[in-house]
């Protein structure tokens, strides 16, 4: 029986990972900091603490200074989440709500970024629970964020589906014992082989959801 769906945010609801990648590529190259494309890609799906650690290491500065530079840079380059809202978000969220299922968001992003994205995309009221990675000492791929979200929902793990995109997120959800739908990204090419389902976009998740919802009918 399906009772709830847990969403990741970056790369699932908003196409922010590519936007962050573009912004950080510009920052490193503009400031003459040597970094490879492969190293830049490790930022995608990573917690913000990793972005800071990488900047500190590559720029040869302390963590605190890197954190300050990161904050100042992102404040000067605000993301317009409305422009990068993923297709079919409203459709899928409406379908889930109409089926009487609970929804939760489990994102490594800060509450500040989560609230900005959800409010700008006008979907903040579609979630029963919002969980941020800043609530935990360990981020994805650690399963703690998903373990906590399932408890908040009051469901068993067999009653939950997770929609993810990054390898860290998929690993976290699978380590928590959950069924995962992975949205494939042909550009970022995350490793999604652990996922139970792989789809090209949110529209394709609807058929999988329908399949699971049909099992709710006696």
Backbone as a ProteinNet text record, in pm:
[ID]
protein_1_A
[PRIMARY]
XXXXXXXXXXXXXXXXXXXXXXXXXXXXXXXXXXXXXXXXXXXXXXXXXXXXXXXXXXXXXXXXXXXXXXXXXXXXXXXXXXXXXXXXXXXXXXXXXXXXXXXXXXXXXXXXXXXXXXXXXXXXXXXXXXXXXXXXXXXXXXXXXXXXXXXXXXXXXXXXXXXXXXXXXXXXXXXXXXXXXXXXXXXXXXXXXXXXXXXXXXXXXXXXXXXXXXXXXX
[TERTIARY]
84.2	0	87.7	53.6	127.5	55.2	128.2	69.2	138.2	262.8	335.9	443.8	476.4	583.6	678.9	807.7	910.1	986.5	997.3	1069.8	1203.8	1305.8	1424.4	1386.8	1465.8	1430.7	1519.2	1649	1741.2	1754.1	1718.6	1725	1596.1	1504.1	1374.8	1261.9	1253.6	1150.7	1201.5	1328.3	1390.7	1523.8	1557.1	1678.8	1797.9	1815.3	1913.1	2055.8	2073.7	2210	2291.6	2231.4	2302.9	2330.7	2237.3	2255.5	2371.9	2378.3	2490.2	2621.6	2618.7	2739.9	2789.8	2697.3	2734.5	2792.6	2727.1	2771.9	2910.3	2932.2	3060.9	3172.1	3141	3240.3	3286.7	3191.8	3224.3	3308.7	3273.1	3346.5	3491.8	3513.8	3650.3	3734.4	3678	3755.7	3781.2	3682	3697.5	3804.8	3813.3	3909.7	4041.4	4058.6	4185.5	4218.3	4114.8	4134.8	4125.5	4230.9	4236.5	4144.6	4054	3963.9	3919.6	3908.2	3869.5	3718	3670.5	3526.9	3477.2	3558.1	3520	3502.9	3594.1	3583.4	3460	3430.6	3312.8	3185.3	3180	3060.4	3033.1	3138.3	3116.2	3031.6	3017.4	2933.8	2787	2747.2	2606.6	2559.4	2454.1	2399.9	2470.9	2573.3	2650.2	2594	2617.6	2575.2	2657	2606.2	2674.9	2809.6	2822.1	2949.8	3058.8	3020.2	3119	3164.2	3071	3106.6	3212.1	3190.5	3282.6	3418.3	3416.8	3542	3621.3	3550.9	3617.4	3678.4	3603.4	3654.4	3775	3768.1	3879.5	4005.2	3987.1	4101.4	4160.6	4074.3	4123.7	4182.7	4126.7	4174.8	4285.4	4309.5	4414.5	4380.7	4253	4209.9	4139.9	4112.3	4048.2	3898.5	3838.8	3696.9	3608.9	3639.3	3556.4	3558.7	3676.8	3685.8	3613.4	3626.3	3557.4	3406.4	3357.8	3214.5	3163.6	3244.3	3205.8	3202.7	3305	3310.4	3193.1	3161.3	3049.6	2918.8	2897	2774.4	2761.5	2871.1	2869.5	2842.8	2904	2887.1	2743.7	2686.3	2549.3	2448.4	2477.5	2388.6	2389.5	2501.6	2511	2451.6	2433.7	2386.5	2267.7	2158.3	2038.7	1979.1	1935.2	1870.1	1722.1	1672	1529.3	1466.9	1413.9	1363.2	1244.2	1170.8	1056.3	1099.7	1218.3	1267.1	1321	1353.7	1413	1323.7	1197.7	1102.4	1089.5	1097.1	1093.6	952.8	942.7	811.1	736.1	604.1	512.9	509.5	576.7	576.6	434.7	362.2	226.5	134.9	149.7	67.2	87.6	211.1	241.7	197.5	224.1	183.7	31.8	-38.5	-185.3	-237.3	-176	-218.8	-201.2	-86.6	-59	-159.7	-187.2	-283.5	-423.1	-461.4	-594	-610.3	-499.6	-505	-504.3	-500.2	-501.8	-370.8	-261.4	-129.7	-61.4	24.5	104.4	226.4	280.4	402.2	501.4	629	735.1	849.5	928	1048	1167.6	1267.1	1389.2	1508.2	1558.6	1662.1	1785.2	1902.2	2025.7	2037.9	1955.7	1961.5	1921.5	1958.1	1920	1771.9	1714.2	1574.6	1556.1	1656.1	1646.9	1628.2	1711.3	1701	1573.2	1536.3	1414.3	1292.6	1283.9	1169.2	1164.2	1280.9	1285.3	1234.8	1282.4	1243.2	1094.5	1044.9	905	809.6	846.1	759.6	758.1	875.9	882	810.1	814.4	746.9	601.5	559.8	421.5	376	462.2	427.8	454.9	476.7	511.1	401.4	275.8	163.4	132.1	213.3	186.6	252.5	330.2	405.8	361	342.4	304.7	423.5	543.7	664.6	779.5	862.6	981.4	1101.8	1196.5	1314.6	1438	1524.8	1646.5	1769.9	1869.3	1994.8	2066.2	2035.1	2103	2055.5	1955.9	1908.7	1997.7	2089.6	2168.3	2318.1	2393.6	2539.7	2592.8	2527.3	2571.5	2466.8	2514.5	2423.5	2415.5	2331.4	2326.8	2468.2	2514	2440	2405.2	2430.2	2384.7	2231.6	2173.4	2027.6	1945.3	2011.9	1941.4	1827.8	1848.6	1745.2	1619.2	1635.3	1518.7	1455.7	1538.3	1485.2	1395.2	1441.8	1366.3	1237.4	1244.6	1126.7	1017.7	1056.9	958.9	890.3	967.4	907.6	809.4	845.4	756.3	624.6	633.6	514.6	426.4	484.2	407.3	374.3	459.7	437.3	544.4	516.1	620.7	699.1	818.6	902.9	842	763.3	699.7	586.7	545.1	433.2	480.2	611.4	670	746.3	731.1	814.4	898.1	1020.8	1111	1140.2	1138.7	1176.6	1306.8	1413.4	1547.8	1611.6	1732.2	1806.4	1955	2015.8	2161	2200.3	2325.1	2371.9	2373.5	2411.4	2410.1	2269.1	2171.7	2034.3	1978.7	2007.1	1960.7	2023.1	2151.9	2221.5	2160.6	2128.1	2070.1	1934.7	1850.2	1716.2	1720.6	1808.5	1819.5	1877.8	1972.9	2029.4	1924.2	1822.1	1711.7	1606	1626.3	1533.3	1409.8	1422.2	1307	1310.9	1194.6	1181.7	1204.7	1291.5	1335.8	1305.3	1246.7	1232.5	1340.8	1427.2	1534.5	1502	1513.5	1498.1	1635.3	1649.8	1778.6	1813.8	1939.4	1986.9	2098.5	2071.2	2172.1	2291.7	2279.4	2390.1	2481.8	2424.2	2503.9	2543.7	2464.6	2498.1	2527.3	2433.7	2447.5	2439.8	2502.8	2496.1	2364.7	2269.5	2138.2	2105.7	2208.6	2184.4	2119	2126.6	2065.7	1914.7	1865.5	1722.6	1635.2	1513.3	1417.3	1353.4	1339.5	1284.9	1371	1387.6	1458.4	1367.7	1341.5	1253.6	1325.5	1271.9	1337	1288.7	1166.3	1114.6	1001.4	950.1	844.2	716.5	691.4	569.1	567.3	682.7	690.1	669.7	690.4	668.7	520.9	433.5	290.1	243.1	296.3	256.5	299.4	416.3	464.4	378.6	345.5	258.9	122	67.8	-62.1	-56.9	52.3	71.4	66.7	131.4	135.9	3	-59.9	-190.4	-294.3	-284.7	-382.1	-378.3	-265.5	-252.9	-323.8	-360.6	-434	-579.8	-628.9	-770.4	-794.4	-881.3	-905.4	-956.8
-120	0	124.9	220.7	346.5	453.6	516.1	620.2	756.3	757.2	884.4	883.2	1003.6	1022.8	1128.2	1096.1	1190.1	1241.1	1372.8	1434.8	1490.8	1473.3	1556.7	1689.2	1794	1921.4	1954	1971.1	2010.9	1899.7	1931.3	1833	1756.2	1767.2	1697.9	1798.4	1896.2	2000.1	2123.9	2153.9	2268.1	2222.5	2277.6	2236	2317.1	2317.3	2404.9	2353	2222.5	2167.4	2218	2224.8	2278.6	2427.4	2497.1	2640.1	2665.2	2584.6	2596.1	2562.1	2459.9	2420.4	2534.1	2599	2711.9	2826.4	2856.7	2967.4	2941.7	2818.7	2788.2	2780.6	2733	2730.6	2872.5	2963.7	3104.2	3161.5	3127.7	3182.1	3136	3006.3	2952.9	3009.4	3011.4	3058	3208.1	3284	3429.4	3466	3387.9	3416.8	3342	3277.4	3212.8	3094.5	3026.8	2910.5	2785.4	2707.1	2588.8	2478.5	2432.5	2323.5	2251.9	2121.8	2044.3	2033.7	1998.3	1977.3	1865.3	1762.3	1649.3	1693.2	1778	1827.7	1915.6	1998.3	2083.9	2001.8	1892.1	1808.2	1743.4	1728.8	1668.4	1758.6	1885.2	1978.1	1937.7	1885.6	1852.7	1741.8	1770.4	1673.5	1669.4	1754.9	1756.4	1858.5	1838.8	1939.6	2067.1	2176.1	2303.7	2303.8	2224.4	2216.3	2163.7	2074.7	2021.7	2130.8	2215.5	2326.6	2414.9	2438.8	2524.4	2457.1	2328.3	2253.3	2251.1	2232.6	2230	2365.8	2472.3	2607.3	2637.4	2599.2	2622.4	2549.9	2426.6	2345.2	2398.8	2430.5	2474.7	2615.7	2701.4	2839.6	2855.2	2750.8	2756.6	2851.3	2851.7	2939.8	2855.8	2916.1	2843	2824.9	2731.9	2699.9	2822.1	2897	3012.5	3119	3144	3244	3195.2	3066.4	3009.2	3018.2	2995	3003.2	3144.7	3242.5	3382.7	3419	3375.9	3404.6	3339.4	3215.4	3144.9	3219.2	3260.2	3330.2	3461.6	3537.2	3665.3	3645.9	3543.2	3515.9	3476.9	3388.6	3344.5	3455.7	3543.5	3657.2	3755.8	3762.4	3851.2	3786.4	3656.7	3583.1	3495.3	3558.7	3487	3407	3287.1	3203.9	3240.2	3253.8	3274.9	3136.8	3081.4	2944.1	2928.4	3035.6	3026	2985.9	3031.6	3004.1	2861.9	2798	2663.9	2557.8	2592.2	2493.1	2382.3	2258	2144.2	2125.7	2078.9	2051.3	1943.7	1955.3	1855.5	1853.8	1948.3	1951.9	1967.3	2065.2	2090.6	1971.3	1911.9	1798.1	1680.2	1648.3	1534.2	1560.1	1680.1	1713.1	1711.8	1758.4	1757.6	1614.1	1530	1389.8	1321.2	1343.2	1281.3	1328.4	1457.6	1512.3	1454.8	1442.9	1390	1242.9	1173.2	1033	1016.9	1129.6	1125.2	1082.1	1095.4	1056.4	1174.3	1143.4	1246.1	1277	1398.4	1437.7	1498.2	1476.1	1536.6	1575.5	1672.3	1713.8	1682.2	1614	1581.7	1627.1	1745.5	1807.7	1842.1	1829.2	1869.6	2021.7	2094.2	2240.5	2297.3	2422.8	2490.8	2527.4	2553	2596.3	2725.8	2812.1	2938.7	2911.9	2822.3	2790.6	2714.3	2622.3	2544.7	2636.4	2724.1	2815.2	2907.5	2955.9	3043.5	2969.4	2846.1	2768.3	2734.3	2686.2	2645	2763.3	2874.8	2993.1	3053.7	3063.7	3121.2	3033	2902	2808	2784.7	2849.3	2843.5	2700.3	2625.4	2488.1	2460.8	2566.5	2548.3	2477	2495.8	2437.7	2294.3	2238.1	2103.3	1993.5	2033.8	1934.5	1929.9	1807.6	1789.5	1812.6	1776.3	1794.7	1838.3	1928.4	1973.4	1948.2	1869.6	1833	1884.2	1955.6	2012.5	1938.3	1927.9	1864	1935.3	2064.1	2135.7	2091.2	2003.4	1949.3	1835.2	1789.2	1670.2	1696.3	1621.4	1632.6	1568	1461.2	1388.6	1406.1	1432.4	1456.5	1332.3	1337.9	1230.8	1206.3	1083.9	958.4	891.8	958.2	902.6	895.2	785.3	767.6	841.3	912	972.5	1064.5	1143.8	1237.9	1164.1	1049.2	972.1	893.2	843.6	774.7	869.7	993.3	1093.7	1131.6	1148.3	1187.5	1081.3	955.1	846.2	846	869.1	875.1	991.2	1104.7	1221.3	1191.5	1118.3	1084.5	982.2	908.8	807.9	686.7	656.4	543.2	436.8	318.3	216.7	241	185.2	208.2	149.6	43.8	-18.5	67.9	168.7	253.8	385.6	395.4	521.3	502.3	599.5	608.8	735.4	728.8	844	880.8	1010.7	1058.5	1137.5	1087.3	1142	1159.4	1214.9	1222.5	1194	1240.8	1228.2	1094.7	1055.1	928.8	932.9	1048.5	1060.1	1040	1103.1	1093.1	952.7	890.7	753.6	659.1	674.9	591.3	608	731.4	758.9	691.6	704.7	647.7	495.2	436.4	291	239.4	311.7	272.4	277.3	362.5	372.2	264.9	184.2	75.6	116.9	222.3	276.1	244.5	250.6	230.1	364.1	364.7	490.2	497	609.7	645.5	748.8	719.9	813.1	884.9	1016.5	1095	1107.2	1049.5	1045.9	1183.7	1222.6	1349.5	1319.6	1333.2	1299.8	1393.4	1508.9	1604.2	1574.3	1564	1541.5	1395	1304.8	1162.8	1103.7	1122.9	1063.1	910	844.5	698.4	659.6	609.8	577.6	428.1	344.5	202.2	136.4	200	143.6	168.6	259.7	294.9	177.9	173.8	70.3	101.1	230.2	275.4	390.3	399.1	512	571.4	702.3	770.8	892.2	944.3	1058.8	1191.9	1193.7	1317.5	1286.9	1391.2	1373.1	1316.8	1346.9	1295.7	1143.9	1081.8	936.5	875.5	953.9	899.8	873.3	941.6	927	783.6	718.6	580.6	487.4	512.4	430.7	454.5	580.1	613.8	547.7	552.6	489.7	340	279	135.5	102.6	185.9	162.8	200.8	307.2	347.5	239.1	172.4	67.4	-47.4	-65.8	-171.4	-134.6	-4.6	39.9	-2	-35.5	-69.7	-215.2	-242.4	-380.3	-469.9
0	0	0	-85.7	-92.7	-11.9	80.9	163.6	149.9	100.3	95.3	-11.7	-59.5	-156.5	-101	-101.6	-55.7	-177.7	-188.8	-299.1	-252.7	-334.7	-326.1	-393.5	-376.6	-439.1	-559.3	-535.9	-642.6	-746	-869.5	-976.1	-996.2	-900.5	-910.4	-930.4	-842	-852.8	-926.2	-907	-975.8	-1036	-1151.3	-1222.7	-1172.9	-1042	-978.5	-984	-994.5	-993.4	-1111.5	-1228.5	-1345.2	-1326.6	-1261.2	-1237.5	-1141	-1033.9	-939.3	-1008.3	-1091.8	-1164.1	-1252.2	-1323.4	-1409.4	-1328.1	-1215.4	-1130.8	-1072	-1023.6	-961.8	-1065.7	-1183.5	-1290.6	-1321.5	-1330.6	-1355.4	-1242.1	-1117.3	-1002	-1003.7	-1018.9	-1015.4	-1128.2	-1249.3	-1363.8	-1357	-1312.3	-1301.3	-1199.6	-1093	-987.1	-1002.9	-1117.8	-1147.3	-1057.9	-1009.3	-922.7	-1008.9	-1009.8	-1095.9	-1043.9	-1130.1	-1094.2	-1221.9	-1215.4	-1332.9	-1342.7	-1461.4	-1482.2	-1390.9	-1374.2	-1289.4	-1144.3	-1097.3	-959.6	-943.3	-1043.6	-1037.4	-1029.3	-1102.2	-1103.2	-968.2	-885.3	-753.1	-663.6	-701.3	-624.7	-634.5	-751.3	-775	-680.8	-607.9	-514	-380.9	-365.7	-241	-142.7	-12.5	85.3	70.6	119.8	105.8	177.2	282.1	353.3	260.3	167.8	73	-23.9	-68.9	-156.7	-89.1	39.6	115.6	131.3	164.1	179.9	49.8	-61.7	-191.8	-223.7	-200.7	-226.4	-138.4	-12.1	80.8	32.5	-10.4	-55.1	-184.8	-281.7	-411.7	-407.3	-320.9	-311.4	-207.8	-127.2	-25.3	88.2	129.6	239.1	345.9	460.4	568.7	540.2	610.2	590.1	615.4	721.1	757.5	648.4	590.6	483.7	359.3	330.7	214.6	232	353.9	382.3	359.2	401.2	382.2	234	159	15.4	-57.8	-18.7	-81.3	-57.2	67.6	102.9	26.3	19.3	-51.7	-201	-257.1	-401.2	-433.9	-353.7	-379.7	-354.6	-259.7	-233.8	-351	-420.9	-537.4	-662.7	-656.8	-774.9	-737.5	-705.5	-663.3	-780	-749.5	-849.6	-858	-979.3	-1000	-1019.5	-911.8	-915.7	-1009.6	-1032.9	-1123.3	-1263.4	-1302.9	-1438.5	-1453.2	-1341.8	-1351.8	-1286.5	-1266.1	-1215.5	-1318.8	-1273	-1364.7	-1422.5	-1546.3	-1605.8	-1526.9	-1525.8	-1467.7	-1314.5	-1249.2	-1102.2	-1048.3	-1098.7	-1049.6	-1075.9	-1192.5	-1230.3	-1135	-1105.4	-1018.3	-875.1	-827	-689.4	-675.8	-777.2	-773.9	-775.9	-857.7	-864.9	-729.7	-667.5	-537.6	-433.1	-432.5	-336.3	-361.4	-487.1	-521.8	-483.6	-471.9	-431	-278.1	-208.9	-63.1	-0.5	-76.6	-26.7	42.2	137.5	202.8	116.3	135.3	63.8	160.9	132.9	213.6	122.1	166.6	95.3	184.1	128.3	202.7	119.5	148.8	66.5	148.9	87	154.7	163.7	90.4	91.8	227.6	250.1	372.9	367.8	484.3	488.4	409.4	411.3	337.8	188.2	133.8	-8.6	-40.7	48	27.1	23.4	122.1	128.3	8.1	-35.7	-152.9	-276.7	-295.5	-413.5	-411.6	-298.7	-291	-302.9	-240.7	-248.2	-388.4	-450.8	-585.1	-686.9	-664.3	-755.4	-715.7	-607.1	-558.2	-527.8	-459.2	-421.8	-273.5	-196.1	-54.4	22.7	-19.9	54	11.8	-76.2	-126.6	-43	58.6	135.4	281.5	330.2	470.8	563.3	516.6	595.5	505.9	560.1	489	578.5	528.9	605.8	532.9	605.1	547	597.6	511.7	549.7	662	683.3	790.9	929.2	933.1	1060.8	1109.6	1024.8	1056	1045.6	1122.7	1116.2	989.2	946.9	827.8	718	598.3	485.7	397.3	293.9	195.9	142.6	129.8	120.5	253.5	365.7	492.8	491	538	528.1	632.8	725.7	838.8	796.1	691.8	648.8	604.2	539.7	496.4	611.3	699.9	817.8	897.2	915	990.1	918	786.8	708.7	715.1	706.8	715.4	851.8	957.4	1092.5	1103.6	1046.8	1048.8	976.8	868.6	790.5	861	954.2	1027.2	942.8	846.2	756.4	777.2	728.1	721.7	593.3	585.3	468.1	340.8	355.1	239.4	182.7	259.8	218.4	156.5	127.9	81.3	-49.8	-139.5	-259.5	-250.2	-299.6	-301.6	-446.6	-476.7	-609.7	-595.6	-656.1	-642.6	-779.6	-781	-906.6	-888.6	-780.3	-764.2	-703.9	-729.3	-673.4	-520.7	-461.8	-315.8	-260.3	-325	-278.8	-292.8	-405.7	-428	-325.7	-302.3	-204	-65.4	-30	101.9	117.7	15.5	22.2	24.6	-55.9	-57.6	74.2	132.1	261.1	370.5	351.2	447.1	422	318.8	289.3	212.4	129.7	58.1	-91.4	-153.5	-298	-368	-468.7	-529	-678.5	-718.2	-859.3	-888.8	-984.1	-1019.4	-1149.7	-1147.3	-1269.5	-1334.1	-1451.2	-1518.9	-1575.1	-1559.2	-1614.3	-1713.8	-1844.4	-1945.6	-1946.2	-1879.9	-1875	-1756.8	-1638.3	-1517.9	-1501.5	-1561.9	-1565.8	-1428.3	-1335.9	-1204.2	-1214.9	-1119.3	-1113.4	-1045.5	-1121.9	-1066.3	-1072.9	-1082.1	-1100.8	-979.1	-862	-741.3	-734.3	-816.7	-812	-857.4	-805.4	-844	-978.7	-1008.4	-1136.4	-1186.2	-1318.3	-1378.5	-1485.6	-1474.1	-1568.5	-1625.9	-1736.6	-1799.8	-1743.7	-1684.8	-1627.3	-1529.1	-1465.5	-1366.2	-1425.8	-1552.7	-1616.3	-1613.1	-1632.3	-1633.4	-1494.7	-1391.3	-1256.3	-1231.8	-1305.7	-1282.4	-1305.5	-1408.5	-1435.8	-1323.8	-1268.4	-1156.4	-1032.7	-1008.7	-895.3	-911.6	-1032.8	-1058.9	-1028.8	-1067.6	-1045.2	-896.5	-817	-672.3	-606.5	-655.7	-601.9	-626.9	-740.9	-773	-672.1	-607.8	-507.4	-376.8	-363.3	-244.1	-247.6	-366.7	-381.7	-341.2	-244.1	-197.9	-310.6
[MASK]
++++++++++++++++++++++++++++++++++++++++++++++++++++++++++++++++++++++++++++++++++++++++++++++++++++++++++++++++++++++++++++++++++++++++++++++++++++++++++++++++++++++++++++++++++++++++++++++++++++++++++++++++++++++++++

